[in-house]
């Protein structure tokens, strides 16, 4: 079913107005360089174009994992307490407990660098909560971390248009996250070095490998 959905999606195209609206959001996406708030920012951007009952931002790295969930509809708010109570059964968290390591679940690992649709593999957890459909995407973070954004619905299914929107946003949000990581690291390095040089009444200019 999932592969058929993707084949159908590839035969469709977004409308001009939809592409224009998505493209209009890209300057904002690339301007957001605050890594600390990138999770909530990403959820806000995706929610702006694709409606969902619950949106998850999952980041799994070698030192642990961060799961951020936000109910985004009246039905999502109503059902979220049940979701929160059973959060320990979440495929990412349960996999971490079983393996005693924050390795991502097989489902999440297969979703990195691509958009996905439908409940597969570890979808038993979501089905048990009555979630009927999923749509999302993943990308790689720093130090082999894996990040996924998952949209959940309890009643209506996602449409082909929603799949295409997610596929459009995925590479841009992935690149914006990489930019935020690099800029954060650069600021941290510059601040530590600048403090040392300031004590000697000297300035600091940093160059990359290309001399820029």
C-alpha positions, -999 to +999 in steps of 0.1 A: +000+000+000+028+024+009+048+018-023+016+022-044+009+055-026+044+068-035+040+057-071+008+076-073+023+106-056+051+107-082+025+110-109+010+141-092+023+176-089+016+204-065-005+233-078+013+265-087-002+284-057+009+257-033+045+258-047+045+295-044+033+294-007+059+267+001+087+286-016+076+318+002+084+300+035+119+290+026+136+323+035+121+319+070+133+283+071+169+292+062+169+323+085+162+302+116+196+294+130+187+289+166+194+252+172+177+252+206+143+261+192+146+242+159+123+214+171+093+237+177+101+258+147+101+227+124+067+216+138+053+250+133+064+251+096+051+216+088+018+222+107+013+254+086+010+234+054-002+199+065-029+194+092-024+167+118-038+156+151-004+150+167+031+159+155+063+143+168+099+155+165+122+126+174+160+131+177+181+100+185+218+104+190+246+084+206+241+100+240+203+097+242+171+106+225+147+135+226+110+130+218+089+161+215+051+156+209+025+183+203-012+177+199-024+201+171-061+195+168-091+192+192-091+155+187-054+153+192-057+172+225-085+149+236-066+117+229-031+130+239-034+119+276-036+083+265-007+087+242+014+103+270+005+076+295+018+049+271+048+069+259+071+042+274+059+019+247+069+042+219+090+023+194+120+046+198+120+045+237+112+008+240+140+000+216+164+020+236+154+002+268+156-032+252+190-026+237+203-003+265+214+021+238+197+050+220+199+033+186+168+042+166+142+016+158+143-002+125+113+017+114+129+051+121+162+040+105+145+032+073+128+066+072+159+087+072+165+109+042+131+102+027+095+109+032+073+081+044+036+074+046+015+048+065+018+027+096+045+000+091+067-021+113+065-006+147+031+009+139+016-016+164+021+011+191+002+037+171-026+013+160-032+004+196-039+040+203-063+043+174-040+063+152-050+055+116-024+072+094+011+087+095+031+110+073+066+123+079+102+125+069+136+120+084+172+133+080+206+129+096+218+152+123+253+157+137+274+128+149+252+102+132+221+114+150+188+105+133+159+130+133+123+124+122+092+145+120+060+124+122+025+136+116-003+114+131-040+113+124-068+095+143-095+097+117-089+112+083-061+098+061-034+119+045-038+128+008-013+127-021-010+165-018+002+161+018+028+137+007+041+160-019+043+189+005+063+169+030+087+158+001+091+195-008+099+206+027+122+177+037+155+187+020+151+223+030+145+216+067+173+191+067+197+217+052+185+244+075+192+221+105+227+214+092+232+252+089+220+258+124+244+231+138+274+245+120+266+281+129+260+272+166+294+254+167+311+283+150+296+308+175+307+287+204+342+285+190+344+322+182+331+332+216+357+311+234+385+323+212+374+359+212+375+360+250+411+349+250+421+374+223+402+402+240+423+398+271+454+404+249+436+434+232+436+415+199+408+408+174+399+375+157+390+366+122+381+330+114+387+315+079+373+283+064+394+258+044+387+280+013+401+310+030+367+327+032 
